[in-house]
Amino acid sequence: MERIINAENYRSFAYVNDKIINGKIKGVVVRFHGLGGQDMFSDDTYEGKLFAERGILYVVPYQNPWAWMNADTVQFVDEIVDVLFEKYALDENTPIVSCGDSMGGQSCLVYAAYAKRTPVSCAANCPVCDVVFHFTERPDLPRTFYSALHGYNGTLEDALKSISPLHIGLNMPKITYHIYHCDKDKAVNIDLHSGKLVRLLNENGYQVDYRIIKDKNHCELSDEIWNEYLSMIAEDIEKRQ
């Protein structure tokens, strides 16, 4: 199918904070939503305003709520990023950071592996890392994975592995990984997800910043930690200027 996203209609496909950025764009943050996320934004978000103040383009793609960063979603996000790079004449070396929570955490890790433009870092909050296990972790999940992967060739297990950070781990780029996980997370088990991925990456020479958030539930970052997280993402771009 032809590509239809362009400089006139891209706001129908993503939230972008470009209207409130003054001056040169220093970099791009692409944030992915969690499972079931369907929000569209008519007003600028808190995060959009924060990044705009620092000259950073903030993009939230409106991808399928059950996308799990399948191949179609990678292409969809790349198409949005292509339009923005062309619209603002961004240099191909402009730094990109991918980030997200839960399914969005899995998505930002997988996107880093498959994206047309490899991010310089990835920030994942309570990410799903072992997709093969996660298929069995909760009764609401099999339908979502089957929906995302229905058109894949081969076995379901092979398809699940292709979008599983743990299973593609050593094919992921050697960039900086910031992984936050709440130790009381009952939706995405910390030991069976982030713990396993961080151990694999550390054993193979990757740069990993792993932070365990004590006494908090799934994706439950305090305002203070959330602002630290956002500032860390901005600094990953700013230090490359």
N, C-alpha and C positions, 0 to 999 in steps of 0.2 A: 504494500500500500504506500502511496505517496506520503511524504512528510508534510504536515499541515501547520505545525507551530512556527510562528514567525514574529517579527518585531512589533506587529500590530495586535496580535491576539494572545501573547504568551501569558498574560494575567489570567486567562481562563484555565491555564494548566499548572500554574504555580503562584505562590505568594513570593514577591520580590520587593525588597525595600529600596529600590533604586530611586524613587521619587524624593527620598529624604537624605540622600547622600550628597554632600558638598565636596567638590574637588575630585582628585584622582582616586580611582578605585584601587585599593591595595591588594585585594584578594577576594576570594569567594568562599562562603560557607554554605554547604548543602546539608540541610537537616531532613531526616526521614522520620515519619510518624510511626507510632506503634500499631499493633494489629487492630483493625477496625476503624482507624482514623479516617474521618471524612470531612474535617473542617476546611472551610475556605475562609479567607480573611479579606474583609472589605476595608478594614482599618489597619494601620501599621501595628505590629505586635511589639511587646516589650523587648524581645530579643532583636527584632528588626531595628528598633530605635537605638539599642545599645551598639549594635554592629555598625549602623550608619554613622554614629558619632565617631567611630574609629576608621571610617572610610572603607568599610568591608561590605560587599554585596552579600545579602542573606537570602537564600532561596529555599523554599519549602515546596517540593513537587507535590502535586495532587495526584499521586499514583493510586492504583487499585488498593482498597483497604485490606485485601488479603494478598498483597503482591509478593511478599517474602523475597524481594529483589531477584525475581526470575529474569530470564533473558530479555523478555519484552520490557520489563521495568528498567533494566540497565539502559536499553536503547532509548526509552522514553526520557529518562533523566539526561542522558547525553544530548538528546535533541534540544532540550531546554537550555542546557549549558552552552551548546553550540550557538543558539540564537543570542544569548546574552554576551558571549565573547565577540560575536560579530557586531552586535548593536553598539557595544561600548569600545570596540576596537582594542580588546584586551590582548596583550602579549601572550603567546603560548606558554611562557614561563610564569604567568600569574599564578600564585599559589592557591590551591583549593584545599579545604578541610571538609571531610565528611563526618557527620555526627548523627546521633539518634538514640532513642530509648526503646528497650525491649525488642520487638520486631525491627524497629528503627535502628537499634544497636546492631543487630544481625545485618540489617540492610547496609549500614555504613561500612561495615567490615567487608561484606561481599562486594559492594560497589567499588571499594578501593582496589580489589583484585581484578575487576573486569572493566572498569571505566575507560573511556577513550583518553581522558586526561587523568593520570594517576594523582590522587591527592598527596599532599605533603605530610598529612597526619590524619588520624582517625580518632574520634572521641565517642566512646560507646558507654551508655548508661544501662546497667542491668541487661546486657545483650544476650540473646539466644545464640549460643555458640555451637552446640551439638544438635543440629537439626534432626538427625536420625533418631536420637533419644527423645527430643522434644515432641516428635510426632506421637509418642506414647505417653507424654508427661501429663496431659490433661485431655478430658473427653471432647473439649471444644476445638481441638487443633487439627485432627485428621482431615476434616472437610476443607479447612483453609489451605493446607498444603496440597491436597488433591486438586483443588481449584486452581492454584498457582502453577502446578506442574503437569496438568492434564495433557497438554500437547507435546510433552517431551518424548523423545524416543528412548528405548531401553527400559530398564526396570525402575520402579518407584524408588528403590533404595539408591540407585545410581543418581536419579534426579535429585533426591534429598541431599546426597553428598555434594552435589554440584553447587548448592546454595548454603552449605554448612561451613562456617568459618573454621571449625575444628578439622574438618576433612580436607579443606583446600588450604589449610594453614601455611604449609611450606611453599605454596605457590603465591601467597600474598606478598605484596611488595615490601621491601625493607624500609618502611617509613616509621614514624613515631606513632605508637598506639597508646592512647589514654583509655584505660578501662576502669570504670567505677561500678561497684556492685554492692547492693545492700545485703547485709548478712542475714536478715530475717525474710528475705524474698521467698515467698511460697509459690509464686507463679513461674519463676525461672530460677531453678536451684543454683546457688552460687558455686558450689563445689563441682557440680556436674556440667557447668557451662563455663563461666569466666575462669574458674580455678584450673580447669583442664587446658583451656586455650592459652592462658598466660604461661603455664608450665611448659607447654610445647614451644611457644615463641621464645621464651627465655632460654630454653635448652638449645635453640638453634640461632642464637645471636641477634635476635630482634630487639629493638629498643621499646621497652614496655614500661609504662607508668601505671601501676596497678594500685587502686585505692579501694579498700573495703570500708563501706559506710556502716558503722555500728548501730544496732538496734533500730534499723529502719526497714520498711517493707518495700515491695517492688517499685523501683524508680522514684522512691520517696526521698529526694534530696531537699535539705533545708534551703531557705532563701540564700543563706550565706554560702553554702557549698555550691548551689546553682550558679551564683554570680562568680565564684572562683572558677567553676567549670567553663563558663562563657568567656571569662577573661583569659583563661589558658588557651582556648581556641583562637582568640584574637591575637594573642602573643605568638602563636605558631606561625601566623601570617606576617605579623609585624617584624619578626626577627629575620625575615627573608627579604626585607626591603633594602 
